[in-house]
Amino acid sequence: MPKGHGDSDVSRPRVSGALERVMLAGNSSGQNHYGLAFNMTEELPKTVARTLNQGSVPTSMDFHPIQQTLLLVGTGIGDITLWEVSSREKLESKSFQVWDIGASSMVLKASIMKDPSVSVKRVLWSPDGSLFGVAYSKHIVQIYTYYDGHGIRHHIEIDAHIGSVNDLAFCNPKQPAVITCGDDKTIRVWEVATGAELYTFKGHEAPVHSVCPHSRETVHFVFSTSVDGKIKAWLYDMMGSRVDYDAPGRSCSTMAYSADGKRLFSCGTNQDGESHMVEWNENEGTIKRTYQGFHKRSLGVVQFDTTKNRFLAVGDDYLIKFWDMDSPSLLTTIDAEGGLPTSPRIRFNKGGNLLAVSANDNRIKILATVDGLCLMRTFESHSLVASRVGIASEAPIKNGDSRSSEGVKTRVPEEVHPPKIWKLTEINDPSKLQSLRLSTRIKTDKIARLVYTNSGTAILALALNAIHLLWKWPRNDLNSSGKATTKAAPQLVQPGSGVLMTNDLVDARTEEAVPCFALSKNDSYIMSASGGKISLFNTMTFKTMTAFMPPPPAATYLAFHPQDNNIVAVGMDDSTIHIYNVRVDEVKSKLMGHSKRIAGLAFSNVLNTLVSSGADAQVIVWSTDRWERKKNCVLQIPAGRTPPAMSGTQVQFHQDQIHLLVVHETLLAIYETTKLECLKQWNIGEFSAPISHATFSCDSQLVYASFVDGTLRIFGASNLQVRCQINPNAYLQSDVGSSVYPLAVAAHPQEPNQFAIGLTDGSIQVFEPLESEGKWGMPPPAENGASSSMPPAPPAVPLDKPQNMD
């Protein structure tokens, strides 16, 4: 633990030659050695996406750790509000009230009688989102339970401190607990279940401003800061503080760890208005880095937050200021379109794609990244809000709470329509759909991998002979948007040098190679392999920027970390997964759990997990915080089906980042990731051709699947029922043999009804429904009105309970 502090920054360690070769977005200089600009600020939430009218001054905010568009707000008049920011809807709002005034201390009663005004000092969700705590300016801490779909309920009320309760935090030293601190100069630890006091820490000589619990292996401890600029650290015993030292500038500070728990920061303001933010060297007790760029005279104590294990943000001087954790210099500032107070309150959601900022006139601005905008559109368009509202009347009443819930909106059941006769839409004629075959003069092999660029303006393919092909749609009179479409032909992009992007094949066993690639978020880079080294290409110049990880083992699947393009998950043919840092050319972790080659990888930045699938028909969920295995299960292969020994299993996250599409040659399945519970499964028939590939549509409402007999089927994602079938004679020429079929399917990133396939003859076709139809068939009656939140329901086929092996 820190014992003191120094006054000099520690220089950044020199990393290996990988840094000279390539630096993906995240380099604080913003440039790599090829002179190509990387704007790391693109990863910061800068777009004002929503403005919420709170009605009173926001004093504390916290996003739900799982449902990352739920925002909890506390205000200066004691109100708490639960917002669904995607729809700007107030789900619940409660004013301050002592739940059991009869059980309260005389000191509290006297304080409220003298001055009934109360403000919220801190609101905070528990790590699993099942509880939240509210610390008030008078004595009280109230803990609520939160049940998705059943609203919030009173749990426990604690008369915690004499005077203001300035902060609270959840911890679990031996049992779930909540830590509080207050104006009475103490820190107290309470049992969450009963409200019983477990520990009291005394030693500060001034009101305690904040607490920061943490653990290293089996050692649990807590930092505390006081308004006189003192920092102390405590173990969960009665032996007094273990550390006692001054905060930089004797500032009234808060402390926080990065999300991975490896880096410690503090930020605060002293009585002269000087603000200081530093990174601590825990082992040495010294200041590792001091961050520059604060206003000379801050009004009030500035508030800071961290995100993505990479950025720091502070509300200061009517702005939000951002720093790269690895650089003392200010990275950038934004004014959120103006109207911010001197020192805005700020709070990131767990994924770092949304940022709540307090604004003037009792408002809250929600800033978003591109991913954050997509996240909010998902929840807004699918009306998930309604399922979160309401309080269960049969819930047990605690602490004398007999009041009914007020102001809770209830959902009016929709009118039930009589069933209609439904028939599967089957397309056998080319005139019944819009399709476009992409032409190329380059001789190619089978199309093994296919993807649309994130901009939606191009399609990238990887052929079995290791060549990449890129088609881009020009902006013209036929196609004013420049987006991929069947109405205008794209151009095959070829560099002036004539040198194509071709993977390294040295040491590759081509007969066993599994081609794979991953595209960066900004479409500028492709990481790709075809059995040899992994190559990194620049899509603007087609140049190979670097190659690394020669076989054996050979890469079989690649996935960029959603929060840091420098981190790549690499699935291998020896069943391991390597977590590779491109910046320092180093494997940070090696994950072992599969028994055959890795066939699929998918990150969820909502759940902070990586899901892997293998040729062993096993799905494993890994924590991205510590790269530890959390859950695993084996797929339920249909009876009588014996898939080939090396058949692949693919995984892809739903837009909500919680549900998971699992694709095997014998089945499609939807899983809920936290429990790894199979909600829906569709099995191929006894005499049906195997599935070759499948993918969600961009809005996750459809699943596009291809089969080795050339059939294309479009499923409703909510229940995995087929709603449209495209037969081979609708898009393949009559003289094409039965050996031609799709190997890869890709969905347009903005157009839900557009998809493309890559075929074994090296061709690519793009599909859209007829304009007169507008969509792919009609959903079966059972699917009408189905919610994309995919609640557990009877599956499409009878299922035994999935085999979980925790």
N, C-alpha and C positions, 0 to 999 in steps of 0.2 A: 504493500500500500504506500501511497505517497507520504513522504516525511518532511518535505520542504519544497522549495522551487528555485530554479536558476533563472537567468535572464537572457539566455542565448538559445537560438533555434538549433536543432540538430539537422545537419545537412542530409539530404536524401541519399540513401545508399546506392551505389552503382549497381546496375543490374546487368545481366548478361547480354550477349550480342543480339538477342531478339529485339531489344529496344532500338538498336541501330537499323534493324531491318524493317520493323513495322511498329506503329503505335496506333491502335484503334481508338475510337472516340473515348476520351477519358484522359488524354494527355493534357496536362495543364497548359502547355504551350499552345495547344490548338493546331500544331503542325506536325507532320511526320517527315521523315527524311526524303520522301519522294516529292515534297512540296505540295502535297494535297491537303486542303484545309479540312480539319475535323472540328466541328463546333459542338463541344461537349455540353454547351448550354441547351442544346435541343432536348436533353434528357431532363430538363427542369420544367416544372409546371409554370408556364408564363401566360397562357391564354385565359382571360377571364371568361369562364364558361357559365357560371351561375352567380346571381346576387340574391342573397336571402335577407329578408326584412325581419330581424330578430325582435324588434319592438323595445328593447332596452340594451344597454351597453354590454357586449360580450366580454366576459372576464376570463373564461377558460373554455377550451374546445378539445375534443378528442374523437378521432374516427374509430369505428368498430374495427377490431383486428381481423375479422373474417369478412363481414359484409361491409366492404370498404367504401360504400357510398352512404353509409349511415353516420351522421355526425351528431355528437352529443355536445350541447352548449350550456354553460352556466353564465348567469348575468349579474350585473351590479345591483339588482333588486331582489336577488334570491331565487329567480326562476331557473328551471332547467327545461330544456327543449330537446327533443329527438327529431332530427331532420332526415328526410331522404333527399339528398342534394340533387340527385338526377332529375327529380320531378318538382323540386322546390317545395315539397310538401312537409308540413309540420305533422309528424306522426303523433307525438304526444307533447304536452306542455304542462308543467306543474309549478305552482308557486310554493315558496317556503312555508312549511308548517311543522311544528314539533309533533311527532306522531303520538307520543305518550307524555303529555305535559305533567301528568301526575307522578311519573317516575323520574322526572328531571330534577336536577339539583336546585337548591334555593338560589345559588349564584346565577344560574342560567335564567331562572324565572325573574329574578330581580333585574338582570341585564335586559331582558326582553320588555319588561314593564317600563323601564327607564327609557329605552330607545328600541322600538320594534323593527327598525330597518335592519336588514340582513343582506349581505352580498355573498355570492359564490366565489370562493378562492381557488378551487380546483375541482374539475371533473376528470374521471379517469376510468377507462374500461379495464377489467381484469384481462390477463393474457389470453384466455380462451373466449372472452366475450360473453360469458354467462352472467357476469356481475358488473356493476359499475358503482363507484363511490363518489360522493359529493361532500367536499369540505366547505364549511360555512364560516363566516366572519365572527360567529358567536358560538363557541363551545362545541358545536354539533358536527358529527359525521353521520351521514345516512348512506346505507348500502342498499342498492336495488338489485333484484334479479331480473334478467332479461331472457325471454323465451321467444325465439323467432316464430311469429304467427300468433303469439299470445301477449305481446306487449311487455310492460314492466310492472313489477310488483314490489312492495315493500319487503325488505329482508331483515335488516337489523339497524337500529339507531343507537349511536354511541355518544354519550356525553364525554367527549374526549379530552378537552383542554379548557383551562380557564382563559377566556378571551378568544381571540381568533385562532381557528385551525388553518394554518397557512399552506399545507401541502399534505398529500397522501400518496401512497404507493402500495401495490400488491407484492407479496413475496411468499416464499414457501420454504422456510428454514427447516421445519419439522412437520408442520401442518400448514394449510392455507391460512395466510394472515394478511392484515393490512397495517401499514405503518403510517402514523400521523405525527405532525409536529405543530407547535403553536407558539403563541405569544408568551406562554408561561415558561419558556426556555427549555422545554422537555421534548423528547421523542418517545412515543409510546407504540407498542406493538400489540395488536388485538387479534384474537382468534376470529376468523371470518364466520365460522358456523354459529358461534354462540355470543360473540361480542365480549368474551372474557379477556381481561388484560393479561398479557403474557410477560412483557418486559417494559421497564421504564428506564430511559437513558437520560442522565442528568450530567451537566458539565458546561453547557453553554452559559455565557454571561449576558446574552441578549436574546431577543425573540428568534426562534429557529425559522428560517425562511423556506428551506426545501430539504427533501430527503431523496436518496438515490440508492436503492438496494441492489446487490449484485452477488454473484457467487463465482468462485474458482474451484472447479472440481467439487469437493465435498465441503468447502469452507464458505459459509454464508456470512455476509457483512453488509453494512449500510453506511454510506456517507451522509453527513448532514452539514448544512451551511447556515450561518446566522447572519443577521442584518449588520453586524459589526465587522463582517469580512473574515470570520473564522471558519475553518473547515475541520471537521472531526470525523473519525471513522470508528465504528463500533462492531463488535461481534455480538451474537445473540446470547449474552450473559449479563451479569450485573457487575462486571469487573471494570467499568469505566471506559473512556475513549482510548483507543489504541494509537491514534494519530491526532495531532493538534498543530495546525499551521495556518498561515495567513493566505487568503485568496489574493491573486494579483491585484494590486492597487487597493487592497482591503475592501474589495467590492462585495456587495450583497449579490451572491451568485447562485446559480443552479448548476447541477452536474448531470451529465448524461453519458451513457455508453453508446457506441455505434450499434447497429442492429445485431451484428454478430458477436457483440460482447467483448471485442478485443481491444477497442480503443476508447479512452476516457477523455472527456472534454468538460470544461466549465466556462460559463459565460455570465457576466453580471456588470453592475454599475455601482460606482461608489458615490459618496455624498457630494462630491464635486462634479458629478455628472460624467465622469470618465468611465467608459466601458472597456472591458477586457474579455477576450475570448482566447483560450489556450487549449492545447492538447497536453495531457500529462503522461509522463513515463511512470507507470505504476510501480515498476520494480525499483526504480531509483528514487522515486519521490521528487522528481524534478520536472520542470516545464520542458516539454519536447519541442513545442512550436507555439509561437504567438502570432495571432492573426491580426492583420492591419486593415484599416479602412473604416473605422467608426467615426461618427460625428463627434466633434470635440466636447460638446455639452449635451448629453442625452437627458431627456426629461423622463424621470421614472426609470425603473429597472428594465433593461431590454430583455426580450424573450428570444430564446433560440431553439432550434430543433435540428435533428440529423436525419439523413435518409440515404438509402442505397449503399451504406457503408462507404460513402464517397463524398457526400456534400453536407455542408453546414449552411443554415439559413438563420438570419436575425432580422427582426423588425426594428428599424432604426432610421431616424431622420426622414419620416414620411415615405419610407421605401422598404422593400424586402431586399436584403443583401445576401449574396451567395458566395461561398468559398468552396474550392476543392480542398478536401481534408489534407492533401499532401502539399499544399502551397499556402504560404502565409499571405499572399497577395489577394486582394478582392477579385473574385472571378467576374461577377456581373451584378447589376442591380435592376430591379423593375419597380414601376410605380403602380402597377395594377390598374391602369387607366385613371389614376388619381383618386383623391378622396380618402386617403389613408390618414390615421392619426399619427402623432409624433413617433410613438413606439407601438406599432401594430402587434396584436397577438397573432401568433402563427401556429399552425399544426399540420404536419404531413399525414397522409394516410399511410398504411403499412407498406404499400407498394411504391410509394413515392411519386405516384402519378397524379395525385390531387393534393392541393395545399389550401387550407382554410385560412383566411386573413381577415381580421377585424377591420372594419371601415367606419368612417364617420356616419352619423345619422342612424346609429343602431343597426348597421348592416354588416353582413359577412359576405366576402367575395370568395368564390371557389375557383381557384386557378387550376389548370389542367395541362398535362402533356397530351400528345396524340393518343397514347394508350388510355389516358384518363378520360378523354372525350368519348372514345369507343366504349369504355366501361360504363359511363353514364348513359350513353345512348342505349346500351343493352338493357339496363334496368328500367329506363324510362319507357322504351318501346314495348317491353314485354309485361308492363304493369305488375312488376313484382312487389310494388309498394303495398298493394292491398293485402297481400298475404302476411305482411309484417305487423298489421295494425290490429288492435283489439286486446282486451285483457280477460283472462279466463275467470268467470265468476265463481267457479268452484274451487279456486285456489285457496289454500289455507291462509288465514289471517294471522299476521304476526304483530307483536308490539301494540296491540289494541287498535290496529288499523281496520276500521269498519266502513271507511268512506268508499263510495263508489267512484269509479274512474270517470273523470269529467273530460269532455271535449274530445273523446275518442271517436274517430269516424268508423262507421261500420260499412261493410260492403253489401250492397243490395244484390241479391241473387239475380242472375240474368234469366230472361224468359227462356223456358225450355221449348225448343222447336220439335215438332214431330219428326221422326226418322224419315230419311229419304232413301230411295233406292240408289245405291252407289255402285259404280263400275270402275275398275282399274283403267286408267288411261294408258293405252298401248300404242306406240308409234312404230309403224312399219314402213312408212313412206317418207322420203326426203322432203316432200312438200309440207309435211306436218310439223316441221321444226325449222329453225334457222341454224345453219352450220357453216363453218369456214375451215377449209383445209389449209394449213400453213405450208407454203412452198419453200424449198431450199435446193440450191444447186450443189450443196455439199453432201458427199456420201456419208451417211450415218448408219449406225447400227440401231438396235432396239433402243427406244426411249425408256431409260430406267428411272429417272427422276424428273419431276415437272413442278414448276411453281410460277405463280404470277408475282411480279414485283409488288412491293407494298404500295406503290403509287397507283397500281392498276393500269399502267400504260404499256406494260411489256410482259412477255412470257419467256421464262428461262428453262431450258431443258438440258439434261445430261444424258448422253447416249452411252451405250454399253462399251463403246470403243474409246471412252474417256474424253470425248469432245463435248464442249458446251456450245449451245446455240441460243442466241438472244434475238427475239423478234420484238420490235417496237412499233407501236401505232403512231403515225404522224398526226399532227393536228392540221386538219384541212376542212374544206367545205362539207365533205361527206361525214366528217367526224370532228366537230368543233371542240369536243372535250379532250381529245387525244387519248381517251381511255380505250382499253381493249373492247372490241365489238365484232360481231359477225358481219356488220354492214360495210366494213372497210378493211382492206387487206393491210397487214403490217409489213414492215421492211425487216429483212434479216440484217442485223447489224454486223458489219465486218470491219475490222481495223484496217487502217491504211497499210500497215506492214504486211497484212495478209496472214499474220500469225494468230491462230485461234487459241482460245483458252482450253488447254489440254492438260489433263492430270498426269502426274508422274506415274510411270508404269514400271520403273526400275524395281526389281525384287518383287513385283506384284505377281501373284498366281492368278492369272486372268480368268481361269476356269472356275475359281472359287471366289473371285472378288465380288463384293457387294457395293456398287456405286452409291455415294451419298453426298449431299451438299447442304449447306445452310446459307441463307441470305441475310445480310445485316439489315437492321431496321431502316437505314437510310438508302438502301439499295446500292450502295457504293462498293460493297465487298462480297465476294463469294468464298466460302471455305468449302473445299471439295476434296474428295478422294475416290479413287477407283482401284483400290487394292494396294497402291503404293504409298508414298508419302502424302500427307495432307498438304494441299496447296492453297495459298491465299491469293485471290485474283482481284484486281481493280476492274470493276465493270465499265469504267469510263475509257480506260486505255487498253484493257484486255491483258495487261502485264501481270506476270507472276511476281508477287511482292516477296513471298518467302515460301518455303516448303519445310515441313518438320514432321517428326514422328515416323521415321521409316519403319516398315514392318520387319519382322513380326513383333507384336500382333498388328493386324491391319484394322484400320477404322472401318466400321460398318454403319455408323449413324453419327450425325453431328447436330448440335443445337447450341445456339448462342444463349448465354444467360440474359434474361429480359432486362436486367438492370445494369449490365456492364458488358459491353461488346468485347472486352478483353478476356472474359471468362467464357470458355467453351467446354461443354460436356461432349466427350468423345466416347461413343460406344465401340467396343472392340470385338474381333472375331474369337477372342479367347474368353469371352463372357464378362470381362471387366469393363468398368466405366472410368475414364480418366477425366478429372476436373483440371483443365489445363489453362494456365494464365499466359496469354500470348505476350503480354507486356514484358514479363520477366523470363519467358521461355522455360516454364517450370510446371510440372504436374503437382498440383497442390494436394489432391486427394485421389485415392484409387478405391472405387467402390466395388465390392465383391458380394454376390448374392445369386446371380444367375448361373446356370449350368451349361448354357449354350450361347451362341453369339447374340449380341445386342441388336435388336431389330427396330426399336423405337425409343425416342426420348422426348419428353415434353415438360416444360417449366410452367409453374403457376406462380405468378408474382403476388397473387392474393393469399395463397396458402403458404408461400415460401417453401415450396416443395419441388422436387424433380421426380417425375414418374418415368420408370423404364420398363420396357417390355423386351422379351427375348424369344429366340427360337425354341426355348423350353416351355412356351405357352404360359409363362409366369409374368405377373405384373408386380412391381415393387415401388413403394413410395418412400422417397428419401427426403430428409430435412436438408434444406440448403443453408441453414445456419451453421450446423456442425457436420453436415454430410453423413448423417447417421440414418440407418434403415428404420422406418417407422412402422410400415405394414407391408404385407405381401399376400398375394393370392394366386391360385392356379385357375386358369380358364376352364369353364365347363364345356369341354368338347362334346358335340352331339354324339349320342350313342351310335355305334356302328361306323363312325368316321375315324380313320387313322391317318392323320396328316403326315406328310413327309417329315423326316427327322429334322430337317433344317428349315421348315416353313416359318415365315416371319409373323410377328405380331406387332401391329402399329398402334400408337396411342396419340390422341390429340385432345387438347382441352376445349371444352365449350367456351363461349364468350364470357360466361360468368366466372371462369377460371376455377370452378369447383367441381363441375361434372366433367366426365371423361368419356370420349369415344374410344372403344377398343375394337380393333379390326384384326380378325384372324381369317384364314382362308375358308373356315367353316362357319363363321358367325360374325355378327355385329353386336356390340353390347354397349350400354351406357352405365357407367359406374359413378357413385358418389365417392369422391376421393378421400375425405377425411376418415370415413369408416371402411373404405374400399368395398362398398356394398353394391352388388349388381342390381340395378333398378329395372332394366329392360334388356332382353336378349332376343335376337332374331337368328335362327339357325337356317342354313341352306337345306333344301330338300334332299332326300336320299339319292336322287338321280341328277341333282343340279350340279352345274359346273362350279368350281371353287371361286371364291372372291379373290381378285388380283390386287385391289386397292380400294380405299374409300376415304372420304374426307367430309367434314362439316361444310355447309355453305357459310358465307361470311357472317351471317346473322345467327348461325347455329340452329336454324329452324329446319334445315334439310340435311340429309346425308346423301352424297353422291357416291355410288358404288359401281365398280366395274367387275366383270366376271370373265373368266378365261375362255368362254364361248363367244365373247364379243358383246354380250348383253350389258346394257347400262340400266341400273335401277335407281330411282330417286325415292328416298324414304322420308317420312315425317320424323324429325328427330325426337319429338316428345314421346312417341310410342313405337318407333321403328316399324311402322306399317308402310308397305309399298304404295305409293300414290301415282307413280308413272314408270313405265318400262319402255326403253328405247331398244328395239331389236337391231341386230347387225345390218340387216338389209336397208335400214333407214339412213345409214351413213357410210357403209362400206360398199365398194364397187362389187358388182356381181361376180367378176372373175377373180376376186381375192379368195385365197384358200382359207381353210379353217384355222390355219396357224397364225393368222393375224388377229390380234386382240389387244385391248388396252392393258398396259402394265402400270400406268400411273394416272392419277386423277388430281386436278388442281381446281380450287374454287376462286373466283374473282374476289378480291378483297373489299369491293364496295357494292357489287351488283349480286344480290343473293341468288338470282336465277341464271347466272352465267357460270359455266365450268368448262374445263378443257381436259382432253385425254392425250396421253402419249402412247403410241402403239408399237407393236413388235416389228413393224415394217419401217420404223424410223420416222413415221409421219406424226403430225399433231393436228387435232381437230378441236375447234371451239364450238360450243353449243349454247343456244338461247331458245326459249319458247317463242312461238309465233306472237307477234305484237297483238293480234286479236285475242290471244289467250292470256298473255301476261304472266303466266306462271305454269309450273309443271303439274298438270292434272289437278284434281280435287282431292282434298284429304278425305279419308273415310269418316263416316259420321262420328265414330268414337273419338276422332282426333279433333273435331271442331271445338274450338275454344280451349284446347289444351294449352297449358302454361309451359313456357320454356324453362321454368324453374325445375321441371321434372320431378315432382314429388313422388315418393315411393308408391307404386301401384302394381297390380298384377302384370307380370311380364307377358311378352308376345308369345312365349312358349313356356310350358311348365319348367320350373327351375328347382333344383335342390339348392339349399343355402350355399353360397360361395364358400370355398374352403379358404379360411383365413389362417395364416401361420405367423402369429405375432412373435 
